[in-house]
């Protein structure tokens, strides 16, 4: 079964502990809908640095840094995209980039 990287962009940190609980519940509920499709539950990401072709580095991860990731298994890019549409990061103004992982 093909694997797909779901790269999360944007979103934000919860302002209160109560909001944090709501956000975590939304993520856990969504993960529950993915079930066995989850190949790697992933993690949020922290500080980022970009290394350019010439070796120059830039802090911050570019204009739209990755804020987390998950790897799922799906029969097609279309199905993986449909699954990504349920991601709670969208409710926080974020987006999900869906990329097929090429088997080597």
Backbone as XML, in Angstrom:
<?xml version="1.0"?>
<chain id="A" units="angstrom">
  <residue number="1" name="UNK">
    <atom name="N" x="0.852" y="-1.178" z="0.000"/>
    <atom name="CA" x="0.000" y="0.000" z="0.000"/>
    <atom name="C" x="0.893" y="1.236" z="0.000"/>
  </residue>
  <residue number="2" name="UNK">
    <atom name="N" x="0.645" y="2.192" z="-0.877"/>
    <atom name="CA" x="1.446" y="3.416" z="-0.900"/>
    <atom name="C" x="1.332" y="4.199" z="0.409"/>
  </residue>
  <residue number="3" name="UNK">
    <atom name="N" x="2.412" y="4.892" z="0.750"/>
    <atom name="CA" x="2.432" y="5.759" z="1.932"/>
    <atom name="C" x="2.443" y="7.209" z="1.475"/>
  </residue>
  <residue number="4" name="UNK">
    <atom name="N" x="1.825" y="8.057" z="2.295"/>
    <atom name="CA" x="1.731" y="9.484" z="1.999"/>
    <atom name="C" x="2.130" y="10.283" z="3.227"/>
  </residue>
  <residue number="5" name="UNK">
    <atom name="N" x="2.952" y="11.298" z="3.000"/>
    <atom name="CA" x="3.334" y="12.227" z="4.047"/>
    <atom name="C" x="2.284" y="13.326" z="4.105"/>
  </residue>
  <residue number="6" name="UNK">
    <atom name="N" x="1.712" y="13.533" z="5.277"/>
    <atom name="CA" x="0.840" y="14.679" z="5.502"/>
    <atom name="C" x="1.680" y="15.697" z="6.252"/>
  </residue>
  <residue number="7" name="UNK">
    <atom name="N" x="2.056" y="16.769" z="5.579"/>
    <atom name="CA" x="2.869" y="17.820" z="6.181"/>
    <atom name="C" x="1.944" y="18.969" z="6.557"/>
  </residue>
  <residue number="8" name="UNK">
    <atom name="N" x="1.939" y="19.302" z="7.844"/>
    <atom name="CA" x="1.045" y="20.347" z="8.340"/>
    <atom name="C" x="1.759" y="21.688" z="8.301"/>
  </residue>
  <residue number="9" name="UNK">
    <atom name="N" x="1.026" y="22.696" z="7.873"/>
    <atom name="CA" x="1.547" y="24.062" z="7.810"/>
    <atom name="C" x="0.588" y="24.977" z="8.563"/>
  </residue>
  <residue number="10" name="UNK">
    <atom name="N" x="1.152" y="25.912" z="9.322"/>
    <atom name="CA" x="0.318" y="26.904" z="9.999"/>
    <atom name="C" x="-0.345" y="26.355" z="11.241"/>
  </residue>
  <residue number="11" name="UNK">
    <atom name="N" x="-1.534" y="26.872" z="11.503"/>
    <atom name="CA" x="-2.206" y="26.544" z="12.755"/>
    <atom name="C" x="-1.692" y="27.481" z="13.828"/>
  </residue>
  <residue number="12" name="UNK">
    <atom name="N" x="-1.725" y="27.061" z="15.042"/>
    <atom name="CA" x="-1.232" y="27.905" z="16.126"/>
    <atom name="C" x="-1.310" y="27.168" z="17.442"/>
  </residue>
  <residue number="13" name="UNK">
    <atom name="N" x="-0.688" y="27.742" z="18.434"/>
    <atom name="CA" x="-0.712" y="27.156" z="19.770"/>
    <atom name="C" x="-1.998" y="27.580" z="20.475"/>
  </residue>
  <residue number="14" name="UNK">
    <atom name="N" x="-2.620" y="26.673" z="21.208"/>
    <atom name="CA" x="-3.816" y="27.027" z="21.968"/>
    <atom name="C" x="-3.509" y="28.129" z="22.983"/>
  </residue>
  <residue number="15" name="UNK">
    <atom name="N" x="-4.455" y="29.039" z="23.162"/>
    <atom name="CA" x="-4.259" y="30.179" z="24.057"/>
    <atom name="C" x="-4.489" y="29.816" z="25.523"/>
  </residue>
  <residue number="16" name="UNK">
    <atom name="N" x="-5.284" y="28.790" z="25.781"/>
    <atom name="CA" x="-5.606" y="28.402" z="27.154"/>
    <atom name="C" x="-5.507" y="26.883" z="27.288"/>
  </residue>
  <residue number="17" name="UNK">
    <atom name="N" x="-5.385" y="26.400" z="28.513"/>
    <atom name="CA" x="-5.390" y="24.945" z="28.709"/>
    <atom name="C" x="-6.681" y="24.299" z="28.207"/>
  </residue>
  <residue number="18" name="UNK">
    <atom name="N" x="-7.801" y="24.971" z="28.378"/>
    <atom name="CA" x="-9.073" y="24.431" z="27.913"/>
    <atom name="C" x="-9.095" y="24.303" z="26.391"/>
  </residue>
  <residue number="19" name="UNK">
    <atom name="N" x="-8.583" y="25.318" z="25.720"/>
    <atom name="CA" x="-8.499" y="25.254" z="24.262"/>
    <atom name="C" x="-7.555" y="24.128" z="23.845"/>
  </residue>
  <residue number="20" name="UNK">
    <atom name="N" x="-6.466" y="23.968" z="24.581"/>
    <atom name="CA" x="-5.529" y="22.883" z="24.307"/>
    <atom name="C" x="-6.198" y="21.520" z="24.408"/>
  </residue>
  <residue number="21" name="UNK">
    <atom name="N" x="-7.062" y="21.349" z="25.396"/>
    <atom name="CA" x="-7.795" y="20.090" z="25.538"/>
    <atom name="C" x="-8.736" y="19.871" z="24.362"/>
  </residue>
  <residue number="22" name="UNK">
    <atom name="N" x="-9.409" y="20.937" z="23.913"/>
    <atom name="CA" x="-10.311" y="20.819" z="22.757"/>
    <atom name="C" x="-9.535" y="20.461" z="21.491"/>
  </residue>
  <residue number="23" name="UNK">
    <atom name="N" x="-8.389" y="21.100" z="21.315"/>
    <atom name="CA" x="-7.563" y="20.834" z="20.135"/>
    <atom name="C" x="-7.073" y="19.383" z="20.155"/>
  </residue>
  <residue number="24" name="UNK">
    <atom name="N" x="-6.584" y="18.927" z="21.305"/>
    <atom name="CA" x="-6.098" y="17.543" z="21.395"/>
    <atom name="C" x="-7.230" y="16.547" z="21.154"/>
  </residue>
  <residue number="25" name="UNK">
    <atom name="N" x="-8.422" y="16.849" z="21.642"/>
    <atom name="CA" x="-9.562" y="15.965" z="21.403"/>
    <atom name="C" x="-9.870" y="15.896" z="19.912"/>
  </residue>
  <residue number="26" name="UNK">
    <atom name="N" x="-9.837" y="17.057" z="19.240"/>
    <atom name="CA" x="-10.100" y="17.078" z="17.795"/>
    <atom name="C" x="-9.073" y="16.229" z="17.050"/>
  </residue>
  <residue number="27" name="UNK">
    <atom name="N" x="-7.797" y="16.352" z="17.415"/>
    <atom name="CA" x="-6.756" y="15.552" z="16.765"/>
    <atom name="C" x="-6.947" y="14.068" z="17.053"/>
  </residue>
  <residue number="28" name="UNK">
    <atom name="N" x="-7.214" y="13.735" z="18.311"/>
    <atom name="CA" x="-7.420" y="12.323" z="18.663"/>
    <atom name="C" x="-8.636" y="11.748" z="17.948"/>
  </residue>
  <residue number="29" name="UNK">
    <atom name="N" x="-9.702" y="12.539" z="17.845"/>
    <atom name="CA" x="-10.898" y="12.079" z="17.130"/>
    <atom name="C" x="-10.581" y="11.833" z="15.657"/>
  </residue>
  <residue number="30" name="UNK">
    <atom name="N" x="-9.838" y="12.753" z="15.041"/>
    <atom name="CA" x="-9.477" y="12.591" z="13.632"/>
    <atom name="C" x="-8.578" y="11.367" z="13.446"/>
  </residue>
  <residue number="31" name="UNK">
    <atom name="N" x="-7.581" y="11.224" z="14.318"/>
    <atom name="CA" x="-6.722" y="10.040" z="14.247"/>
    <atom name="C" x="-7.554" y="8.773" z="14.361"/>
  </residue>
  <residue number="32" name="UNK">
    <atom name="N" x="-8.598" y="8.812" z="15.191"/>
    <atom name="CA" x="-9.484" y="7.661" z="15.326"/>
    <atom name="C" x="-10.165" y="7.300" z="14.022"/>
  </residue>
  <residue number="33" name="UNK">
    <atom name="N" x="-10.497" y="8.304" z="13.207"/>
    <atom name="CA" x="-11.130" y="8.028" z="11.913"/>
    <atom name="C" x="-10.135" y="7.438" z="10.925"/>
  </residue>
  <residue number="34" name="UNK">
    <atom name="N" x="-8.849" y="7.730" z="11.105"/>
    <atom name="CA" x="-7.821" y="7.200" z="10.205"/>
    <atom name="C" x="-7.511" y="5.740" z="10.508"/>
  </residue>
  <residue number="35" name="UNK">
    <atom name="N" x="-7.646" y="5.362" z="11.766"/>
    <atom name="CA" x="-7.447" y="3.974" z="12.180"/>
    <atom name="C" x="-6.152" y="3.374" z="11.677"/>
  </residue>
  <residue number="36" name="UNK">
    <atom name="N" x="-6.240" y="2.191" z="11.044"/>
    <atom name="CA" x="-5.031" y="1.488" z="10.617"/>
    <atom name="C" x="-4.311" y="2.156" z="9.440"/>
  </residue>
  <residue number="37" name="UNK">
    <atom name="N" x="-4.877" y="3.214" z="8.879"/>
    <atom name="CA" x="-4.183" y="3.934" z="7.803"/>
    <atom name="C" x="-2.945" y="4.656" z="8.331"/>
  </residue>
  <residue number="38" name="UNK">
    <atom name="N" x="-2.879" y="4.892" z="9.635"/>
    <atom name="CA" x="-1.729" y="5.603" z="10.200"/>
    <atom name="C" x="-0.518" y="4.674" z="10.203"/>
  </residue>
  <residue number="39" name="UNK">
    <atom name="N" x="0.506" y="5.045" z="9.431"/>
    <atom name="CA" x="1.755" y="4.282" z="9.381"/>
    <atom name="C" x="2.761" y="4.827" z="10.391"/>
  </residue>
  <residue number="40" name="UNK">
    <atom name="N" x="2.730" y="6.138" z="10.613"/>
    <atom name="CA" x="3.606" y="6.817" z="11.574"/>
    <atom name="C" x="2.810" y="7.999" z="12.092"/>
  </residue>
  <residue number="41" name="UNK">
    <atom name="N" x="2.499" y="7.986" z="13.381"/>
    <atom name="CA" x="1.690" y="9.051" z="13.970"/>
    <atom name="C" x="2.323" y="10.421" z="13.894"/>
  </residue>
  <residue number="42" name="UNK">
    <atom name="N" x="3.622" y="10.479" z="13.618"/>
    <atom name="CA" x="4.293" y="11.755" z="13.441"/>
    <atom name="C" x="4.415" y="12.535" z="14.730"/>
  </residue>
  <residue number="43" name="UNK">
    <atom name="N" x="4.541" y="13.860" z="14.591"/>
    <atom name="CA" x="4.739" y="14.735" z="15.738"/>
    <atom name="C" x="4.630" y="16.183" z="15.287"/>
  </residue>
  <residue number="44" name="UNK">
    <atom name="N" x="4.371" y="17.077" z="16.241"/>
    <atom name="CA" x="4.522" y="18.495" z="15.926"/>
    <atom name="C" x="6.015" y="18.775" z="15.722"/>
  </residue>
  <residue number="45" name="UNK">
    <atom name="N" x="6.328" y="19.848" z="15.052"/>
    <atom name="CA" x="7.727" y="20.222" z="14.864"/>
    <atom name="C" x="8.011" y="21.544" z="15.562"/>
  </residue>
  <residue number="46" name="UNK">
    <atom name="N" x="9.277" y="21.794" z="15.810"/>
    <atom name="CA" x="9.703" y="23.008" z="16.495"/>
    <atom name="C" x="10.491" y="23.910" z="15.564"/>
  </residue>
  <residue number="47" name="UNK">
    <atom name="N" x="11.564" y="24.466" z="16.102"/>
    <atom name="CA" x="12.398" y="25.396" z="15.347"/>
    <atom name="C" x="12.862" y="24.759" z="14.043"/>
  </residue>
  <residue number="48" name="UNK">
    <atom name="N" x="12.922" y="25.575" z="12.993"/>
    <atom name="CA" x="13.305" y="25.083" z="11.668"/>
    <atom name="C" x="14.431" y="25.931" z="11.091"/>
  </residue>
  <residue number="49" name="UNK">
    <atom name="N" x="15.204" y="25.300" z="10.230"/>
    <atom name="CA" x="16.277" y="25.995" z="9.516"/>
    <atom name="C" x="16.329" y="25.415" z="8.113"/>
  </residue>
  <residue number="50" name="UNK">
    <atom name="N" x="16.445" y="26.277" z="7.120"/>
    <atom name="CA" x="16.533" y="25.859" z="5.724"/>
    <atom name="C" x="17.983" y="25.967" z="5.265"/>
  </residue>
  <residue number="51" name="UNK">
    <atom name="N" x="18.478" y="24.920" z="4.591"/>
    <atom name="CA" x="19.819" y="24.927" z="4.014"/>
    <atom name="C" x="19.657" y="25.009" z="2.502"/>
  </residue>
  <residue number="52" name="UNK">
    <atom name="N" x="20.155" y="26.077" z="1.893"/>
    <atom name="CA" x="20.046" y="26.300" z="0.452"/>
    <atom name="C" x="21.120" y="25.519" z="-0.306"/>
  </residue>
  <residue number="53" name="UNK">
    <atom name="N" x="20.978" y="25.461" z="-1.620"/>
    <atom name="CA" x="21.930" y="24.745" z="-2.473"/>
    <atom name="C" x="23.356" y="25.254" z="-2.284"/>
  </residue>
  <residue number="54" name="UNK">
    <atom name="N" x="23.513" y="26.547" z="-2.027"/>
    <atom name="CA" x="24.849" y="27.122" z="-1.860"/>
    <atom name="C" x="25.372" y="26.981" z="-0.434"/>
  </residue>
  <residue number="55" name="UNK">
    <atom name="N" x="24.594" y="26.323" z="0.443"/>
    <atom name="CA" x="25.020" y="26.108" z="1.819"/>
    <atom name="C" x="24.543" y="27.171" z="2.792"/>
  </residue>
  <residue number="56" name="UNK">
    <atom name="N" x="23.977" y="28.253" z="2.279"/>
    <atom name="CA" x="23.465" y="29.305" z="3.158"/>
    <atom name="C" x="22.296" y="28.767" z="3.978"/>
  </residue>
  <residue number="57" name="UNK">
    <atom name="N" x="22.193" y="29.235" z="5.205"/>
    <atom name="CA" x="21.102" y="28.794" z="6.068"/>
    <atom name="C" x="20.203" y="29.964" z="6.437"/>
  </residue>
  <residue number="58" name="UNK">
    <atom name="N" x="18.927" y="29.656" z="6.600"/>
    <atom name="CA" x="17.932" y="30.640" z="7.000"/>
    <atom name="C" x="17.108" y="30.038" z="8.123"/>
  </residue>
  <residue number="59" name="UNK">
    <atom name="N" x="16.984" y="30.753" z="9.221"/>
    <atom name="CA" x="16.144" y="30.286" z="10.315"/>
    <atom name="C" x="14.681" y="30.530" z="9.986"/>
  </residue>
  <residue number="60" name="UNK">
    <atom name="N" x="13.822" y="29.668" z="10.513"/>
    <atom name="CA" x="12.387" y="29.869" z="10.367"/>
    <atom name="C" x="11.712" y="28.956" z="9.374"/>
  </residue>
  <residue number="61" name="UNK">
    <atom name="N" x="12.441" y="28.189" z="8.594"/>
    <atom name="CA" x="11.816" y="27.221" z="7.702"/>
    <atom name="C" x="11.149" y="27.792" z="6.478"/>
  </residue>
  <residue number="62" name="UNK">
    <atom name="N" x="11.544" y="28.952" z="6.029"/>
    <atom name="CA" x="10.944" y="29.513" z="4.820"/>
    <atom name="C" x="9.636" y="30.223" z="5.104"/>
  </residue>
  <residue number="63" name="UNK">
    <atom name="N" x="8.899" y="30.511" z="4.047"/>
    <atom name="CA" x="7.674" y="31.294" z="4.166"/>
    <atom name="C" x="6.497" y="30.547" z="4.755"/>
  </residue>
  <residue number="64" name="UNK">
    <atom name="N" x="6.502" y="29.222" z="4.696"/>
    <atom name="CA" x="5.380" y="28.436" z="5.199"/>
    <atom name="C" x="5.928" y="27.166" z="5.853"/>
  </residue>
  <residue number="65" name="UNK">
    <atom name="N" x="6.549" y="27.308" z="7.041"/>
    <atom name="CA" x="7.233" y="26.163" z="7.636"/>
    <atom name="C" x="6.286" y="25.033" z="8.026"/>
  </residue>
  <residue number="66" name="UNK">
    <atom name="N" x="6.829" y="23.841" z="8.019"/>
    <atom name="CA" x="6.085" y="22.666" z="8.473"/>
    <atom name="C" x="5.928" y="22.763" z="9.987"/>
  </residue>
  <residue number="67" name="UNK">
    <atom name="N" x="4.708" y="22.509" z="10.469"/>
    <atom name="CA" x="4.450" y="22.547" z="11.906"/>
    <atom name="C" x="4.204" y="21.156" z="12.481"/>
  </residue>
  <residue number="68" name="UNK">
    <atom name="N" x="4.226" y="20.141" z="11.628"/>
    <atom name="CA" x="4.061" y="18.766" z="12.079"/>
    <atom name="C" x="3.858" y="17.845" z="10.896"/>
  </residue>
  <residue number="69" name="UNK">
    <atom name="N" x="3.777" y="16.551" z="11.181"/>
    <atom name="CA" x="3.601" y="15.586" z="10.088"/>
    <atom name="C" x="2.964" y="14.302" z="10.605"/>
  </residue>
  <residue number="70" name="UNK">
    <atom name="N" x="2.405" y="13.545" z="9.687"/>
    <atom name="CA" x="1.907" y="12.188" z="9.904"/>
    <atom name="C" x="2.145" y="11.434" z="8.604"/>
  </residue>
  <residue number="71" name="UNK">
    <atom name="N" x="2.395" y="10.143" z="8.685"/>
    <atom name="CA" x="2.494" y="9.304" z="7.493"/>
    <atom name="C" x="1.321" y="8.328" z="7.525"/>
  </residue>
  <residue number="72" name="UNK">
    <atom name="N" x="0.576" y="8.284" z="6.411"/>
    <atom name="CA" x="-0.556" y="7.365" z="6.315"/>
    <atom name="C" x="-0.368" y="6.430" z="5.124"/>
  </residue>
  <residue number="73" name="UNK">
    <atom name="N" x="-1.124" y="5.353" z="5.131"/>
    <atom name="CA" x="-1.207" y="4.460" z="3.978"/>
    <atom name="C" x="-2.568" y="4.666" z="3.333"/>
  </residue>
  <residue number="74" name="UNK">
    <atom name="N" x="-2.577" y="4.761" z="2.013"/>
    <atom name="CA" x="-3.832" y="4.929" z="1.271"/>
    <atom name="C" x="-3.644" y="4.342" z="-0.119"/>
  </residue>
  <residue number="75" name="UNK">
    <atom name="N" x="-4.736" y="3.942" z="-0.730"/>
    <atom name="CA" x="-4.685" y="3.307" z="-2.048"/>
    <atom name="C" x="-4.304" y="4.282" z="-3.155"/>
  </residue>
  <residue number="76" name="UNK">
    <atom name="N" x="-4.518" y="5.592" z="-2.927"/>
    <atom name="CA" x="-4.230" y="6.571" z="-3.978"/>
    <atom name="C" x="-4.027" y="7.954" z="-3.367"/>
  </residue>
  <residue number="77" name="UNK">
    <atom name="N" x="-3.446" y="8.848" z="-4.157"/>
    <atom name="CA" x="-3.296" y="10.239" z="-3.740"/>
    <atom name="C" x="-4.663" y="10.862" z="-3.488"/>
  </residue>
  <residue number="78" name="UNK">
    <atom name="N" x="-5.636" y="10.524" z="-4.318"/>
    <atom name="CA" x="-6.984" y="11.066" z="-4.124"/>
    <atom name="C" x="-7.553" y="10.654" z="-2.773"/>
  </residue>
  <residue number="79" name="UNK">
    <atom name="N" x="-7.396" y="9.389" z="-2.397"/>
    <atom name="CA" x="-7.908" y="8.929" z="-1.110"/>
    <atom name="C" x="-7.147" y="9.585" z="0.040"/>
  </residue>
  <residue number="80" name="UNK">
    <atom name="N" x="-5.830" y="9.687" z="-0.077"/>
    <atom name="CA" x="-5.033" y="10.341" z="0.961"/>
    <atom name="C" x="-5.467" y="11.793" z="1.132"/>
  </residue>
  <residue number="81" name="UNK">
    <atom name="N" x="-5.760" y="12.458" z="0.020"/>
    <atom name="CA" x="-6.216" y="13.847" z="0.067"/>
    <atom name="C" x="-7.561" y="13.948" z="0.768"/>
  </residue>
  <residue number="82" name="UNK">
    <atom name="N" x="-8.464" y="13.028" z="0.478"/>
    <atom name="CA" x="-9.772" y="13.023" z="1.150"/>
    <atom name="C" x="-9.597" y="12.840" z="2.654"/>
  </residue>
  <residue number="83" name="UNK">
    <atom name="N" x="-8.704" y="11.948" z="3.063"/>
    <atom name="CA" x="-8.453" y="11.743" z="4.484"/>
    <atom name="C" x="-7.876" y="13.003" z="5.123"/>
  </residue>
  <residue number="84" name="UNK">
    <atom name="N" x="-7.000" y="13.695" z="4.401"/>
    <atom name="CA" x="-6.379" y="14.915" z="4.919"/>
    <atom name="C" x="-7.385" y="16.040" z="5.117"/>
  </residue>
  <residue number="85" name="UNK">
    <atom name="N" x="-8.460" y="16.023" z="4.368"/>
    <atom name="CA" x="-9.467" y="17.085" z="4.496"/>
    <atom name="C" x="-10.094" y="17.129" z="5.881"/>
  </residue>
  <residue number="86" name="UNK">
    <atom name="N" x="-10.030" y="16.028" z="6.630"/>
    <atom name="CA" x="-10.584" y="16.009" z="7.976"/>
    <atom name="C" x="-9.633" y="16.509" z="9.048"/>
  </residue>
  <residue number="87" name="UNK">
    <atom name="N" x="-8.426" y="16.900" z="8.662"/>
    <atom name="CA" x="-7.410" y="17.307" z="9.630"/>
    <atom name="C" x="-7.827" y="18.563" z="10.397"/>
  </residue>
  <residue number="88" name="UNK">
    <atom name="N" x="-7.722" y="18.533" z="11.728"/>
    <atom name="CA" x="-8.126" y="19.677" z="12.543"/>
    <atom name="C" x="-7.282" y="20.928" z="12.352"/>
  </residue>
  <residue number="89" name="UNK">
    <atom name="N" x="-6.106" y="20.825" z="11.768"/>
    <atom name="CA" x="-5.291" y="22.031" z="11.599"/>
    <atom name="C" x="-5.995" y="23.038" z="10.693"/>
  </residue>
  <residue number="90" name="UNK">
    <atom name="N" x="-6.873" y="22.550" z="9.836"/>
    <atom name="CA" x="-7.608" y="23.448" z="8.937"/>
    <atom name="C" x="-8.517" y="24.382" z="9.728"/>
  </residue>
  <residue number="91" name="UNK">
    <atom name="N" x="-9.054" y="23.910" z="10.864"/>
    <atom name="CA" x="-9.925" y="24.748" z="11.695"/>
    <atom name="C" x="-9.149" y="25.891" z="12.340"/>
  </residue>
  <residue number="92" name="UNK">
    <atom name="N" x="-7.827" y="25.744" z="12.434"/>
    <atom name="CA" x="-6.974" y="26.779" z="13.011"/>
    <atom name="C" x="-6.322" y="27.628" z="11.924"/>
  </residue>
  <residue number="93" name="UNK">
    <atom name="N" x="-6.833" y="27.540" z="10.693"/>
    <atom name="CA" x="-6.294" y="28.340" z="9.603"/>
    <atom name="C" x="-5.098" y="27.722" z="8.911"/>
  </residue>
  <residue number="94" name="UNK">
    <atom name="N" x="-4.749" y="26.497" z="9.271"/>
    <atom name="CA" x="-3.602" y="25.833" z="8.667"/>
    <atom name="C" x="-3.978" y="25.032" z="7.435"/>
  </residue>
  <residue number="95" name="UNK">
    <atom name="N" x="-2.991" y="24.351" z="6.888"/>
    <atom name="CA" x="-3.207" y="23.544" z="5.687"/>
    <atom name="C" x="-2.441" y="22.229" z="5.807"/>
  </residue>
  <residue number="96" name="UNK">
    <atom name="N" x="-2.791" y="21.294" z="4.925"/>
    <atom name="CA" x="-2.126" y="19.991" z="4.889"/>
    <atom name="C" x="-1.598" y="19.768" z="3.480"/>
  </residue>
  <residue number="97" name="UNK">
    <atom name="N" x="-0.317" y="19.509" z="3.374"/>
    <atom name="CA" x="0.300" y="19.148" z="2.097"/>
    <atom name="C" x="0.371" y="17.625" z="2.054"/>
  </residue>
  <residue number="98" name="UNK">
    <atom name="N" x="-0.119" y="17.019" z="0.988"/>
    <atom name="CA" x="-0.154" y="15.560" z="0.852"/>
    <atom name="C" x="0.855" y="15.161" z="-0.219"/>
  </residue>
  <residue number="99" name="UNK">
    <atom name="N" x="1.850" y="14.339" z="0.163"/>
    <atom name="CA" x="2.911" y="13.934" z="-0.762"/>
    <atom name="C" x="3.077" y="12.424" z="-0.723"/>
  </residue>
  <residue number="100" name="UNK">
    <atom name="N" x="3.114" y="11.793" z="-1.893"/>
    <atom name="CA" x="3.371" y="10.357" z="-1.929"/>
    <atom name="C" x="4.826" y="10.089" z="-1.561"/>
  </residue>
  <residue number="101" name="UNK">
    <atom name="N" x="5.048" y="9.099" z="-0.711"/>
    <atom name="CA" x="6.392" y="8.656" z="-0.351"/>
    <atom name="C" x="6.815" y="7.618" z="-1.385"/>
  </residue>
  <residue number="102" name="UNK">
    <atom name="N" x="7.849" y="7.902" z="-2.121"/>
    <atom name="CA" x="8.318" y="7.015" z="-3.181"/>
    <atom name="C" x="9.137" y="5.886" z="-2.559"/>
  </residue>
  <residue number="103" name="UNK">
    <atom name="N" x="8.764" y="4.650" z="-2.872"/>
    <atom name="CA" x="9.510" y="3.492" z="-2.377"/>
    <atom name="C" x="10.830" y="3.400" z="-3.128"/>
  </residue>
  <residue number="104" name="UNK">
    <atom name="N" x="11.907" y="3.225" z="-2.405"/>
    <atom name="CA" x="13.238" y="3.132" z="-3.011"/>
    <atom name="C" x="13.787" y="1.736" z="-2.810"/>
  </residue>
</chain>
